[in-house]
Amino acid sequence: MGKRKKSAREKLEGKEPQIVEIPQKLIGKYGMGMMLIPAPQQIEEIIKLIPKGRIMTVAQIRNYLARKFQVVTTCPLVTGIYIKLIAQAAEEEGAGESIPWWRVVKSDGSLNPKLPGGGLLQKERLEKEGLAVVQKRKKLKVANFKDYLWEPEE
């Protein structure tokens, strides 16, 4: 009998935030200092706050957490992985209304093909909230995305 595959939620459990030195390979991009490895719960709480009809970029989430923890940056790789798992968990649990993962876009306003539905589900839900999504070359993007950006209160 095979081992049961973990749910996305199970993959997110038990993770704690950590503050580490910025790895050598990232110093050129961020400089020296400390970096936050976020806990998925922190990212999920921010996503839950994004109002209907508004969006946040992954970079905004990372910058918000970096300011909150008074570090130079938040790990881009871990943040991206957790956003994907949070979206998968929300879909597995039918919690899409309480965890509006589709409101998180890339820094250029493009949708993330790694999220559930390969970008099409994200497009459908953003359009339902009144945002226009257009195809630019091979990417789906929120039209005039800067007009819809939202920042949480500090």
N, C-alpha and C positions, 0 to 999 in steps of 0.2 A: 504494500500500500504506500502510495507516494505521500510526500510531505505537502500539507496544505499551503497554498500560496498566500502570503500576507496581503491584507487589504492595504490600500493607500493610507488609511487612518492608522493602522498598526505600524506602518513604516515611519510615521510622524511622532509616535509616542515616545516619551522618555528622553526627549532631546532638551538640553539646557543651553542657554546662551554661554558663549565663551569669548573672552577677549584675549587675542594672541598678537604677537608681533607680525607686522605685514611680511609675508614671505618674500624672499630675495627676488624671485621672478616677477613680483608685482611692484617692487619699489620704484622702478622706472615710471610706472603709471600713476602711483598714488603717493610716492615719497615714503620716508621712514615714519614709523609710529606704530600705533596699535590698530587692529582690525577686529570688528565684531563678527563672530560666527553666530548668526541669529538662531533663536529657537523658533520652530514652526508656529507655535502659538502666538508669538509676537507678530509675525507676518499675517496670520489669519485674523487677528484682532484689527489690524489696519484695514485689511480687505473688507471686513464687515462694516467698517465706518464709511466707506466710499458711497456717497449718495447716488440714488437712481439718476441716470442721465449724465453722470460725471465719470471721469476716468482718472487713473493714476498710472504713472510709468513705473517700471521696475526700479529705475534709477531714483525716482522720488521716494519709493519705499526704503531703498538702501540708504539714501541721504538722511531721511527722517530718523531711521534707527541709529545711524552714526552720530547724529546730533544728540539724540536722547542718551546714548551711552558715552558721549564725549570721546569718540575715537575718530581716526582719520577717515575710515571707510567701513563698509559692511561687505562681507564676502559676496562677490557677484555670483559665483558658481553655486554656493549653498542656497542663496536666496532664490535663484532660478529653479533649482531642484525642488525646493519646498513649495514654491508657487504652483509648480506642476502637480505635486502630490496633493496639495490642498484642493486644487481643482478636481483631481481624480476622486479624492475622498468625498467631496461635496456631491459629485455626480453619483458615486456608489451609494451614498446615504440618502439621496434625494433631497439634499439640503441646499440646493441652488439658490433659493430665495434668501436664506440667512447668510450664505457665504457667496457673494456675487463676484466670483473669480474672474468673470468675463470683463470686468471693469479695469483689469490690469493689462496694460499694453506695453510694447517696447518703447524705447526712448524716442523713436521717430514716428510714433503713433501707429505702428503696424501691429497686427494681431499675431499671436503666437501659435504657429502650426503644431507645437508640441503639446498644447492644451487639448482637453477632450473635444472631439469633433474636428480636429485638425484645422481650426480657425473658422470653420463654417458655423459651428454652434455659437462661438463667440460673436461672430458677425450677426447671426440671427437675433441673439439676445440684446446686443447693443442697438440694433435697428428697432427692436421692440421698445427700447427706452428713448427713441427719437434721435439717435446719432446716425449719421450717414456713414456708410462704409464703402469705400471705393477700391477698385483694383488699380494699383500703380505698378507697372511691370508685372512681376510675379507675386507681389505682396498685396495683401488686403490691409488697408489703412483706414483709420478714422479720419474722415474729411475734416479739415480745420481743427485737428485734435487739440491744439493749444487752447482753443476756446473752451474746452470741456475739462481741462485739467483741474484737479482738486488737491488741496493740501490739508492734512489734519492739523488741528490746533496744537501748538507746542506745549 
